[in-house]
Amino acid sequence: MRRVALLAAITLIVTACGSHVEAGPSASPSPSASPSPSASPSPTIRNVAFPDLPIIVGTNAGDLYFQLVNGQPAGRKVHACDGSIQDLVAYARQALFLCRSSGTLATLFLYDDDTAAVTAIAKTEIATYAFTGTGEAVYVTVGQSVPSAPIAMTRLVVQGLRTGTTTTVDERFGVALEVRLTGEGVMVWRPKNSVSFVRPDAEAGTWILRGTTLAKLSQYRLIDGGKGRDLLESEPVDPATGYSTSSSCCTYVVWKTTSEQRLTPSDVRNEKGLALLEDGRVVTWRPENGEYDGNVVIYNGTKIERIDRGRFSALRALRSGDWIVAQEAAPTPGLHAYRISDGAFATMPGNAFSALAFLGPKK
């Protein structure tokens, strides 16, 4: 029981005292100019059929499927493991996922759709991993125990998917709360606030993995971007506890090029980043009546181009071409899709699978 408690706590721990780290200055964002002219929300919600997207879903029975019909996994099936598939992360035609079985340590697996092969990568209870885009996986495992500390340290590991060679990039308490592949490279998010302690400002924020070195990008959490144009988000903090989580109110979005500028107007209580489009426009979500009812906002520069009222969320938001898909956890689990080009929404039940991602196009 003590080990389970410690491993659960590790996913929230954030501090810094390791090696292989390069830090750069991060300027405070300039105040947001009021978008002018202000756009009004679309008067009606346009609902359409849920799109046919390159979905890969996992189930609690350890199966992978590649279609959803009315929220139910369908079509081709691959039995991937004897346990529950959790936290799918995909890149090109491959996916990483945790397989959890009762009474055993979870295993991180790699699925390759070109060969249908499933390969065990590592034992870990920490659902924090990503592809590098260059044939490697980055993941977090439990590190060494420190007698004076209530929890173990954690390690950030890079593993070659063809060679199996592993390299420990960093080891510390709370090495990463989130890792994700972006246009800047693999981002490593280390928020300031945690259950156990507060991280110094100089050691908090988004870091980019370059080879086996971490370089500081910003004090803020990277949502999307690349090549020096980035959509960032302030650290979410649970008002009840003061701790940082991935879904707590309230955040604002920041646009970064050579400097950082807050996009969210000062009178907007909560805004979350969704995507940075190829033409430089920014897509965000402003929840209003709870987490799942509000407005999708599209910025063009500092001006609001369009506001579309609908049911959506920023929970596990994924983009596939013209569509952004997010999940709703309660009151009824479901998927919500938003079409960027015209502001249409689509919904589908989402309680028949345990994890979801998008595969890339076939070669």
C-alpha atoms as one frame of an Amber mdcrd trajectory, in Angstrom:
protein
   0.000   0.000   0.000   2.847   2.397   0.798   4.379   1.848  -2.653   1.038
   2.505  -4.392   0.593   5.725  -2.420   4.094   6.855  -3.229   3.713   6.135
  -6.933   0.414   7.998  -7.055   2.011  10.988  -5.374   4.947  10.968  -7.784
   2.740  11.962 -10.712   2.024  15.264  -8.968   5.464  16.004  -7.514   7.373
  18.918  -9.034  10.810  20.129  -7.953  14.264  20.505  -9.523  17.757  19.545
  -8.411  19.185  17.445 -11.254  21.710  17.654 -14.079  21.839  18.093 -17.858
  19.786  21.296 -17.680  20.272  24.567 -19.555  18.201  27.576 -18.527  17.439
  30.743 -20.439  15.601  33.936 -19.442  11.834  34.038 -19.687  10.268  37.468
 -19.962   6.935  38.278 -18.355   4.143  38.662 -20.904   3.017  42.158 -21.817
  -0.582  43.017 -20.912  -3.207  41.905 -23.397  -4.693  44.529 -25.658  -8.479
  44.341 -25.853  -9.260  42.555 -29.123 -10.788  45.006 -31.565 -13.264  44.634
 -33.058 -14.766  42.197 -30.526 -16.456  39.187 -32.057 -19.798  37.967 -30.769
 -20.521  34.289 -30.154 -22.315  32.487 -32.971 -26.056  32.766 -32.217 -26.772
  29.071 -32.778 -24.789  25.884 -32.358 -24.229  24.062 -35.626 -24.234  20.313
 -34.992 -23.026  17.833 -37.606 -22.252  14.116 -37.773 -19.149  12.991 -35.906
 -16.222  12.863 -38.342 -14.493   9.708 -39.551 -10.993  10.214 -38.150  -7.897
   7.941 -37.929  -8.737   6.839 -34.402  -6.979   4.238 -32.296  -8.778   3.331
 -29.064  -7.924   1.010 -26.195 -10.273  -0.927 -23.948 -10.261  -2.290 -20.423
  -9.961  -5.781 -21.936  -6.537  -4.982 -23.413  -7.740  -4.611 -27.020  -6.946
  -1.960 -29.622  -9.563  -0.916 -32.196  -9.442   1.508 -35.096 -13.041   2.599
 -35.473 -15.795   4.027 -33.300 -19.438   3.465 -34.242 -21.798   5.395 -31.975
 -19.070   5.419 -29.362 -18.469   1.657 -29.557 -15.096   0.221 -30.679 -15.543
  -1.578 -33.995 -13.756  -3.220 -36.888 -10.216  -4.564 -36.767  -9.015  -5.649
 -33.330  -5.551  -6.249 -31.914  -5.265  -7.891 -28.505  -2.371  -5.873 -27.088
  -2.074  -6.927 -23.442  -3.738  -8.691 -20.534  -5.003  -5.672 -18.652  -6.558
  -2.265 -19.158  -5.103   0.023 -21.836  -4.597   3.546 -20.541  -3.189   6.858
 -21.806  -2.609   6.227 -25.512  -0.065   8.545 -27.173   0.414   8.235 -30.940
   2.914   9.456 -33.518   2.783   8.471 -37.200   1.698   4.780 -37.210   2.885
   3.955 -33.699   1.343   4.318 -30.253   2.551   4.129 -26.662   0.244   3.047
 -23.854   0.209   1.734 -20.302  -1.287  -1.676 -19.592  -2.543  -2.026 -16.026
  -3.376  -5.346 -14.380  -4.596  -5.793 -10.836  -1.787  -6.390  -8.361   1.085
  -5.824 -10.793   3.233  -2.897 -11.849   1.970  -1.312 -15.088   3.925  -1.872
 -18.303   4.584   0.722 -21.002   4.018  -0.838 -24.435   4.764   0.202 -28.024
   2.284  -0.678 -30.793   3.441  -0.494 -34.432   0.532  -0.478 -36.884   2.682
  -1.322 -39.904   3.597  -4.692 -38.378   0.831  -5.047 -35.737   3.639  -5.806
 -33.263   3.271  -4.997 -29.564   6.516  -4.567 -27.621   7.054  -4.034 -23.889
   9.161  -0.921 -23.217   9.417  -0.477 -19.445   7.739  -1.044 -16.091   6.275
   2.175 -14.695   3.162   3.455 -12.957   3.685   6.978 -14.285   1.596   7.872
 -17.348   4.073  10.441 -18.642   5.632   9.669 -22.019   5.971  10.805 -25.640
   7.610  10.029 -28.975  10.569  12.161 -30.012   9.793  12.067 -33.734  13.263
  10.614 -34.417  12.708   6.978 -33.483  12.818   7.251 -29.703  10.455   7.268
 -26.748  10.725   9.559 -23.724   9.158   8.360 -20.482   9.264   8.765 -16.706
  10.005   5.951 -14.263  10.586   5.688 -10.536  14.154   6.625  -9.579  16.224
   6.166  -6.471  14.769   6.410  -2.976  16.064   9.017  -0.556  15.794   7.930
   3.104  14.920  11.437   4.291  12.212  11.969   1.633   8.642  10.620   1.792
   8.703   9.676  -1.901  11.167   8.338  -4.442  12.835  10.429  -7.100  11.800
  10.025 -10.748  13.870   9.573 -13.895  13.375  11.027 -17.374  14.521   8.339
 -19.815  15.092   8.321 -23.590  14.926   4.909 -25.253  15.692   4.031 -28.860
  12.741   2.103 -30.239  14.878   0.097 -32.659  17.930  -0.469 -30.474  16.360
  -0.566 -27.008  19.248   1.584 -25.710  18.224   3.769 -22.763  19.703   7.044
 -21.523  18.697   8.783 -18.295  18.385  12.482 -19.112  17.493  13.713 -15.642
  16.665  12.334 -12.190  15.034  14.361  -9.445  11.887  14.694  -7.363   9.121
  15.315  -9.867  11.189  15.196 -13.032   8.117  15.949 -15.192   4.376  16.330
 -14.784   3.862  16.181 -18.560   5.920  15.341 -21.649   4.565  15.848 -25.161
   5.924  16.093 -28.707   5.539  19.594 -30.204   7.002  21.533 -33.099   9.698
  22.762 -30.696  10.607  19.172 -29.772   9.582  17.148 -26.731   8.299  19.532
 -24.085   8.799  18.780 -20.400   6.405  20.631 -18.107   7.427  21.282 -14.507
   4.856  23.477 -12.737   5.720  25.567  -9.721   3.099  24.175  -7.335   2.749
  20.587  -6.182   1.265  18.520  -3.412   4.553  18.330  -1.516   6.357  21.610
  -2.133   6.770  24.700  -4.300   9.417  24.752  -7.006  11.576  27.897  -7.373
  10.605  30.074 -10.358  13.976  29.510 -12.011  13.370  25.758 -12.059   9.685
  25.785 -13.083   8.114  26.027 -16.512   8.462  24.365 -19.911  11.743  22.767
 -20.941  12.561  21.404 -24.397  14.477  18.154 -24.776  17.253  18.499 -27.343
  19.184  15.262 -27.570  19.874  14.532 -23.914  19.810  18.161 -22.752  16.901
  20.184 -21.366  16.671  23.874 -22.330  14.237  26.325 -20.739  11.587  27.675
 -23.131   9.200  29.583 -20.885   7.752  29.916 -17.414   4.427  28.943 -18.988
   3.116  25.579 -20.185   3.599  24.958 -23.903   0.362  23.940 -25.634   1.338
  24.021 -29.314   3.861  25.625 -31.602   7.251  25.402 -33.211   9.987  27.359
 -34.975   9.789  30.206 -32.488   5.984  30.671 -32.590   4.309  29.182 -29.556
   0.938  29.029 -27.838   1.443  28.936 -24.074  -0.833  28.703 -21.062  -0.464
  29.881 -17.489  -0.142  27.278 -14.762  -3.540  25.888 -13.751  -4.108  25.961
 -10.020  -6.886  24.228  -8.113  -8.503  27.038  -6.056  -9.447  24.566  -3.326
  -5.939  23.223  -2.750  -3.523  25.617  -4.460  -1.861  22.708  -6.276  -1.251
  22.574  -9.999  -3.237  20.062 -12.043  -3.829  19.737 -15.763  -7.493  20.724
 -15.667  -8.009  23.174 -12.824  -9.330  26.702 -13.137  -8.174  29.289 -14.002
  -5.713  29.867 -16.810  -4.958  32.406 -19.538  -3.193  31.963 -22.866   0.054
  33.605 -23.979   1.490  34.145 -27.465   5.272  33.840 -27.731   7.624  34.872
 -30.532  10.613  37.023 -29.563   8.643  38.040 -26.447   5.560  36.822 -24.593
   2.180  38.538 -24.798  -0.988  37.604 -22.968  -3.877  37.071 -25.407  -6.670
  36.446 -22.902  -8.451  39.731 -22.064  -8.284  40.730 -18.417 -12.050  40.355
 -17.978 -12.036  36.694 -19.088 -11.768  34.459 -16.016 -10.632  31.232 -17.667
  -9.228  30.395 -21.101  -7.346  27.285 -22.233  -5.182  26.775 -25.315  -6.211
  24.199 -27.912  -4.126  24.631 -31.062  -1.803  26.848 -33.081  -2.830  26.625
 -36.744  -0.446  26.540 -39.682  -1.440  30.082 -40.699  -0.594  31.438 -37.233
  -4.127  31.660 -35.857  -4.751  30.449 -32.305  -7.681  28.313 -31.129  -8.742
  28.423 -27.473 -11.559  27.242 -25.212 -13.391  29.485 -22.736 -15.554  27.410
 -20.369 -18.441  29.312 -18.828 -21.161  27.106 -17.359 -18.902  24.393 -16.008
 -15.974  22.837 -17.872 -17.951  21.616 -20.881 -20.162  24.537 -21.935 -18.692
  27.723 -23.341 -17.010  29.202 -26.406 -14.309  28.162 -28.843 -12.354  31.314
 -29.743 -10.137  31.837 -32.800  -7.535  34.606 -32.583  -5.859  36.177 -35.605
  -2.936  37.996 -34.063  -4.291  39.772 -30.995  -7.747  40.171 -32.551 -10.605
  37.733 -32.108 -11.678  36.452 -35.503 -14.534  34.190 -34.444 -16.338  32.878
 -31.356 -18.399  29.698 -31.595 -20.741  28.720 -28.790 -20.998  25.025 -28.051
 -20.322  22.031 -25.835 -16.629  21.225 -25.817 -13.674  20.959 -23.438  -9.897
  21.142 -23.185  -9.666  17.675 -21.622  -7.281  15.476 -23.648  -7.776  17.690
 -26.699  -6.295  16.217 -29.910  -6.156  17.655 -33.403  -6.557  15.815 -36.702
  -6.544  18.176 -39.692  -9.611  20.433 -39.588 -10.950  18.821 -36.407 -10.135
  19.138 -32.721 -11.548  16.376 -30.506 -11.807  16.600 -26.728 -13.354  14.440
 -24.034 -16.010  14.990 -21.407 -15.638  13.061 -18.190 -18.919  13.978 -16.501
 -21.839  13.982 -16.143 -21.955  11.703 -19.201 -18.636  10.544 -20.703 -18.405
  11.574 -24.331 -16.354  12.951 -27.191 -16.803  16.458 -28.546 -15.438  17.498
 -31.939 -15.015  21.025 -33.306 -14.452  21.833 -36.990 -12.047  24.748 -37.313
 -13.047  25.872 -40.806 -16.698  26.666 -40.059 -17.260  26.306 -36.302 -19.414
  23.157 -36.453 -19.649  20.800 -33.455 -20.202  17.048 -33.214 -20.706  14.677
 -30.289 -20.389  10.943 -29.636 -20.710   8.736 -26.534 -17.344   8.034 -24.944
 -17.801   5.451 -22.198 -17.009   2.218 -24.095 -13.239   2.642 -24.338 -10.423
   3.491 -21.941  -8.007   5.512 -24.124  -7.952   7.315 -27.479  -5.402   8.809
 -29.905  -5.033   9.589 -33.620  -2.727   7.625 -35.892  -0.911   9.324 -38.742
  -1.591   8.523 -42.425  -0.512   5.207 -43.872   2.634   5.237 -46.003
